[in-house]
Amino acid sequence: MVLGNPENIHRRSNEQSLLKDIAYFEARLEEMGYNGDCAYERAIVKTFARLVEERRDSLAGLRASIAA
């Protein structure tokens, strides 16, 4: 793997983007609490939790492709 390769730079950029997304959604979940006070907040909590899992899955796939 050549780090200066444009493909690898793009993958690293995607990795950083996914990490930032995960951090954002996790921080919002911490601020709101994981239960939500009303239906609206519970829907947001559910959506953010799903987005975190999706980003983690994408990150795992991306890291696997980088390691290969």
Buried (B, 14 or more C-beta within 10 A) or exposed (E): EEEEEEEEEEBEEBBEBBEEBBEBBBEBBEEBEEEBEEEEEBEBBEEBBEBBEBBBEBBEEBEEEBEE
